[in-house]
């Protein structure tokens, strides 16, 4: 498209620019992330006052830019928490959260978010997903952020496998989604740890084999008893506060390796699945340095 472009005081020119790749989406359902709470506490300084919060929604397309080719008004879509330009090296590798073309986590962070009646969605062709008619908003909404975080950052990064003992610290939405998705890999035992009995009850409903209220019992001691002193094979920290980030590694015993990302995943090293080498933020774990292997993602 033709556009008038500013090049400094008194300098302007008509130039060819890409047509808009955005879509305007009417928000039908949205949810709240723990990250939104961190923003409200002032923990994310990049968020400027006046920014609309939210990065998880299901809605209906009401308008599309001239360059949008895969969507049309009336389409029901899932709006992902991560926006993808689709062209940079990271997007081509499937690492959309690292997008260098203007995407990544931008909703409710660097641009206005999704907790509103309408939202502008950049890179709409590669950043929203059409919703099948037979699915409700509620059934789809958790795919915007919560369930993929639990599955990709927790279960896949942790390398959960058959027979493993997996300890999940925190039985909120991320922790419960970890319980659900860990079951896909037939672990031997799923242990959920939380301070709220109501959350632990829900964890049992969804498939946790053991639940521990760490306000009443020593969770690490109980885990060691359950595993004959070895600790959990995989520990997923699903709360996102310093206290639990340092607590989770202890669940894996003295020979843990760690991987850290949006949530923290700790895995004890084993012969068949080594973790490589890098650095760790959890020094409590390293009581037997010669056996440790660490990897950060």
NORSUL-V467604 format. One record per helix or strand of 3 or more residues. SS is the DSSP state (A for helix, B for strand). FROM is the first residue (numbers start at 1). TO is the last residue. If there is no record, write none. Layout:
ss=SS from=FROM to=TO
ss=SS from=FROM to=TO
This chain:
ss=B from=2 to=6
ss=B from=12 to=16
ss=B from=23 to=30
ss=A from=34 to=40
ss=B from=57 to=64
ss=B from=76 to=79
ss=A from=89 to=92
ss=A from=96 to=98
ss=B from=118 to=121
ss=A from=124 to=127
ss=B from=128 to=130
ss=A from=137 to=144
ss=A from=146 to=158
ss=B from=165 to=169
ss=A from=173 to=185
ss=B from=189 to=194
ss=A from=197 to=206
ss=B from=210 to=213
ss=A from=219 to=226
ss=B from=234 to=237
ss=A from=242 to=255
ss=B from=256 to=260
ss=B from=264 to=268
ss=A from=283 to=285
ss=A from=289 to=291
